[in-house]
C-alpha cells in the first residue's frame, strides 16, 4: 500500500472538491491512490468530466434559447419601429 503525504492529500481533496466531486468520490479516489490503481482513477475523472460536460451542454442550450428569444424580439421590434 502506498503512503500519501498530508500535503498531497490536501491538494487532491482541494482539487477534486473544486471540480465538484462529492466527499464519497474524493475518498474513493484517495483509496485508489493508496492502492496504486491509477487506471481506475483516470476512469473516475473521465466519468466526472463527462457528467460535467453534459450539464454544461444542457445549460448552453438554455442560454441559446434565451439568445434566440432576444433575437426574435429585436427582429420584431425592428419591423414595428421601421428599423429604429
C-alpha positions in Angstrom: 0.0 0.0 0.0 1.3 3.4 -1.0 1.7 6.1 1.7 0.4 9.5 0.7 1.8 12.7 2.2 -0.6 15.0 4.0 0.2 17.9 1.6 -0.7 15.6 -1.3 -4.0 14.5 0.3 -4.9 18.2 0.9 -4.0 19.0 -2.7 -6.0 16.1 -4.1 -9.0 16.9 -1.9 -9.0 20.5 -2.8 -8.7 19.9 -6.5 -11.4 17.3 -6.6 -13.7 19.4 -4.4 -13.2 22.5 -6.6 -14.1 20.2 -9.6 -17.4 19.4 -7.9 -16.7 15.9 -6.7 -18.6 14.6 -3.7 -16.9 13.6 -0.5 -17.6 10.0 -1.3 -15.9 10.3 -4.7 -12.9 12.0 -3.2 -12.5 9.3 -0.6 -12.7 6.6 -3.3 -10.1 8.4 -5.3 -7.8 8.5 -2.3 -8.3 4.8 -1.7 -7.4 4.1 -5.3 -4.3 6.3 -4.9 -3.2 4.3 -1.9 -3.7 1.1 -3.8 -1.8 2.4 -6.8 -4.8 1.9 -9.2 -4.1 4.7 -11.5 -6.2 3.4 -14.4 -9.3 3.4 -12.2 -8.5 6.9 -11.1 -8.4 8.0 -14.7 -11.8 6.3 -15.3 -13.3 8.2 -12.3 -12.0 11.5 -13.6 -13.2 10.9 -17.1 -16.7 9.9 -15.9 -16.9 13.0 -13.8 -15.7 15.2 -16.6 -18.4 13.7 -18.9 -21.1 14.4 -16.4 -19.9 18.0 -16.1 -19.9 18.3 -19.9 -23.4 17.0 -20.1 -24.6 19.6 -17.5 -22.7 22.3 -19.4 -24.4 21.4 -22.7 -27.8 21.4 -21.1 -27.1 24.9 -19.7 -25.7 26.1 -23.0 -29.0 25.0 -24.7 -30.9 27.1 -22.2 -28.7 30.1 -23.0 -29.2 29.5 -26.7 -33.0 29.6 -26.2 -32.7 32.9 -24.4 -30.5 34.3 -27.1 -33.0 33.2 -29.8 -35.8 34.9 -27.8 -33.9 38.2 -27.7 -33.0 37.9 -31.4 -36.7 37.3 -32.3 -37.9 40.2 -30.1 -35.4 42.6 -31.6 -36.3 41.5 -35.1 -40.0 42.1 -34.3 -39.2 45.5 -32.8 -37.3 46.5 -35.8 -40.2 45.6 -38.1 -42.7 47.5 -35.9 -40.5 50.6 -35.4 -39.3 50.7 -39.0 -35.7 49.9 -38.3 -35.2 52.1 -35.2 
